[in-house]
Amino acid sequence: MESSRSAVVAEGLRKSYGTAKVLDGLDLVVPQGTVCGLLGPNGAGKTTTVGILSTLLAPDTGRAEVAGYDVVRQAAQVRHRIGLVGQHAALDEVLSGRQNLVMFGRLHHLRPTAARRRADELLEHFRLADTGGKPVKAYSGGMRRRLDLAASMVLAPPVLFLDEPTTGLDPRSRNEVWAAVRDLVHDGTTVLLTTQYLEEADQLADSISVIDTGKVVAEGTPEQLKSRIAGDRIDIVVRHAGELSRAAAAVARTGAREPVVDEDTRQVGVQVRDRATALADVVRALDLAGVTAEDISLRRPTLDEVFLHLTGTDRATAPQDGPATKPKGALV
């Protein structure tokens, strides 16, 4: 296993709940001091992967190391070196932000003076010093998540697991959490991030591993993944819906794939390899076809398009990431 410079290494992880196979030979390597985004549709195995890596679940087969320790044989050592932030903040809403952090410090066996000192340091670091005396129930969503991140960093663990940390937050609050995560990584923390917001992975992740049907189906930097679906894309918005078929036919020869037509937005999209040449060819083809374009834009593929390209299976009836009936110790 590549564990010498890797904060997280998983090899051949398998996990089933009854007849439902959740992980099917998952491999994962996360270098120290980086953010790895774990993406996948519902039921792909993201939460189960985090559960195993954080020692909350045991794999059926396979092995994993976190911070150099085996997650099964050396679970206690792993727990001392990780932080875990789940989808819902684990805070006491009656207590103030500072009281919450002091409580977490005491739960980690810090002496009272050390717990209070660490709470003040974390409030300052996460830009919560001005509100540390207020009860958590008065905090905004973004402030709660930053406080939750602070609580996970009481012992300054080298590895942090974030399981969909910005679910339900508004854009401003999400940006606050992103800034806090960037600060942690700048200070040397390794982050494994699961998220359903592809923009979040694009913003934060140094590398992305895409999970589908319990295994990694693609990995690389955001730009490397985007380059897998035939380069750039040209989008044309026509003036009249009746021109869509002519526009699609006109640009078909310029693209790397068949054009995609969206009647609701009067848009034709085509993927291209040579952006500069293709853009000129598209404008010329539309002119020759007598198509009036209201807008023509050239852009890189989005992670949304990469995600759909790699995991295009219908997930409407897919099992969720965990058992239908939760056995003891299982994550759902």
N, C-alpha and C positions, 0 to 999 in steps of 0.2 A: 504493500500500500504506500502511496506517496504522502507520507505523514510528516517528513522532516520540515517542510516549509508550508504545510497546509493546516489551516485551523480546523477544517472539517473534511473527513474522508469517509465515504460510504462505498461498500462493495457488495453487490449482489443481494441487496436487502429484499426480503420477501415477507409479506404479511397478509394473512387471510382472516376473515371473520366467518366461520362456517364455510359455506361454499363460495362466498364472495371474496375474490382475490383482489386486494387493494394495491399491494406492491408486488411487482413481478420481476425481480432482478435489477433493482435500481442502483445505479452507480453515480457518485457525486464527489467532486473535489472543489473545495473553496480555499483559495490562497489566503494567507494571513493578511489582515489589514485591508480587505476588499469587501464589497457588497455583492452578494450573489442573489439574483432574483429567481425565485422558484415559481414558474408559471404553469398553469394547466387548467383545463375545464373542471367543473364540479365532478367529484368522484375520481379524479386523476391520482390522488394519493398525497397531496401536498401536506395536509394537516397530519396524516399518519407519519409522514417522513419526519416532520418536526417533533412529533411525539416520541419517535424512536431516538432521534438525535439528542433530545433533552431528557432521556431516560424515563419518560412517563410510560412508554410502551416497550416491550421486548420484541425484537424481530423473530419471525419463525426460523429463518435462515439468513445467512449473510453476516456481515460485521461492519462496524463503524467506529471511528475514533473522532473525538472532539477534544481540541487542545492537547492532543497527544495521548489521550486516555480512552480505553475501550468502554463503550457505552453500556455494556452488559457486565463485564468482569470488574470494571473500575467506576461504577456508577457514582459513588460518593465523590470521587475526585472530579468527575465531570460536572456534577452539580455545583461544586465550589468555583467552577470556572466559566459558568454560563449565566446569562440573564434571559428571561423569557417574557415576552409581552404578547398576550393573547388578543383575541378580537374584542374583548370587553375589559375595561379598566378594573383592576383589582384594588380598589381604593375604598376607604371608609369615608362616606360623604359627610358625616357629622364632624369628623376631625378636620383640622386645618391641613393645608398642604405640608407645613413643617412638621406637624404632629404625625402625619402619615409617614413621612420619611424617617423620623425618629423611631417610630414603631417598627418599621422595616429594619432599621439598623439594629435595634435590640433583638429582633427575631434572628438576625444574623450573628448574634452574640457579641455585638460591640458594647463596650462599657457606656454608661449614660453620657458621659462627657464626650466620648468619641462619636456616639450616635448623633448628638446635637451638632457637633462640629461638622460631621459629614452631611447632615441635612442642610446646613447653611451653605456648604460648598455646592451641593447639587442644585439648590434653589437659585444660586447665582449663575451657575453654569447653564441652566436651562431657562434662564431669563424669567424666573418666577419669584425673585426676591421681594418684589413689591406686593405680591399677593400671597406670600407664604403664610400669613396669619389669618387668611380668610378660610371659611369652611369650604370643602371641595364641592359641595352642592351649589356654590355660587360661581364655580369655574365654568368657562366655556368648554366646548368639546375639544378644541385644540389645546387648551391649558391642561385639561385632564389627561390627554394623551402624553403631553410633555412630562407631567408629573408621574405618569405610569412608567415612562422611559427612565425618569430619574430614579424611581424606586427599584427598577431592574439593575441599576448601576451602583447600588449602595456599596458593593464590594469591588467595583470597577472590574467586572469580569472581562476576559479577553474576547469572548464570543457572545454575541447577542442574537437571539432568535425573535423575529418579528412576524407574527402570524396575522396578516391582513390588518396592520396597525391603524389604517386611516379609514376603515369601513364606516360609512355614515357621516363622515366629516364634510363640512363645506369647504370650498376651495381655499379660503384664507387659512382655516385651521389645518388643512392638509399641508399647505406650504410651511406652516410653523413646525409641523412634525418632520417634514423633509429637511428643514434647516437643522433641527436637533440631531437627526440621524447623520447628516454630513459632518457635523461637529464631532460626533463620536468616532466616526471613521477617520477623520483627520487626526484624532488623538490615538489611533492605533487599534480601535475595536474592529473585529471582524463581524459582519452582519449577514445573516441568512434571512432573506425577506420573501415571504409568500404574499401575493397580492392578486386581486382581480382587476386592479387599475393598471392597464398597460402603460399609461403615461407615467405612473409612479416608478415602474421598473426602468423605463427609458430615462427618467430623471436621475435615479439613484444608483442603478446597478452597473458595476464594472463588467459583470458577466451575467448571462441568463441561461438557466437550464429549463427547457420546456418538458413537462411531464405529461404523458398520455398513457392511459391503460396501465399505470403502475410502473412505468420505466421512463428514463430520459430519452426523448426522441430527437432532440436537437440541443446544442449548446454553443455559446460563443458570446461575443460582445453584441450589444444592440445593433451596431452597424453591420457586423458580420451576418447576423440573422436576417436583417433587412435585405442584404445583397443576395440572399438565397432565392428570392422570388423575382428574378429577372430585372434587377436594377430599378430605374426611376419610373415614374408614372406621369402621364399627361392627362389632365382632365379638361374636357370641353363642355361648356354649358351653351346649348343652342337657344335661339330666340323662340322658336316654335317647336312644340312636341312632334309635329309632323316631319320635322327634319332629322329626327333621331336615327332612323334607319339609313338615310343617305350619309349622315355623318359617320356612323359606324362603318359603313362600307368604304367610305373614303379613307379612313385612317387605318383600316385593317392591315394594309400592307406595310405600314410603318412600325407596327408593334411586334413585340416578342411573343405575344399571345393574342387570342381573340379579344376584341374590345368588349367591355362590360357596359351595358346600357341600363340607366336608372330613369324610368319614365317619370317618376314623381318629381325628381329634381331637374329633369331635362338635361341629364348629364351623360356623357360618354367618356369612359376611362380606358386607357390603353397603356400597358407596360412597355417600356422601351429600354434599349441597351445603350445607345449613344445619344445622350440627352440633347446636345446642341444640334446635331444633324436631324434627329427625329423631330424636334420642335419646328424647325424650318420646313421639313417635309409635311408635317401635319397641317401647318398654316397653308401651304401650297395646295394640298389635297382638298382641304375644305373650300378654298377659293375656286378650284376647278369644278367642284361639285355644286357650287352655288349655295353653300350652307353659310348662314349668318351665325357667327359665334359671339355670344355676349361676354364670354370669359374663357380664357385658355390659361391653364396654370401647369407648371412643371414642379414636381415635388418628389421627395424620397418616399419609399413605402413606409407605412406606419407599423408599429408593433402589432396593432390590431389585425392588419392584413397578414403579417407573418403568423400570428397566432391562429387565425382561421385557416391559413394555408397548411399549417403543420398539424392542427387538431380539428380537421373539418368534419369529424364524425358527429352525427346527431346525438346530442346529449340529453334530449328531452326526457328519456326514460332511463338514463344512466343511474346507477346506484350512487349514493352520496359517499363522501370520503369517510367511511366508518361503517359499522354494522347497523342494520335496521333496528335491532334490539341491542342496546349497549351492554356488553358484558363488563364485569368488574375490571376497572383499570383502563377501559378503552376510551379513545377520543372520538368525538363526532363533530 
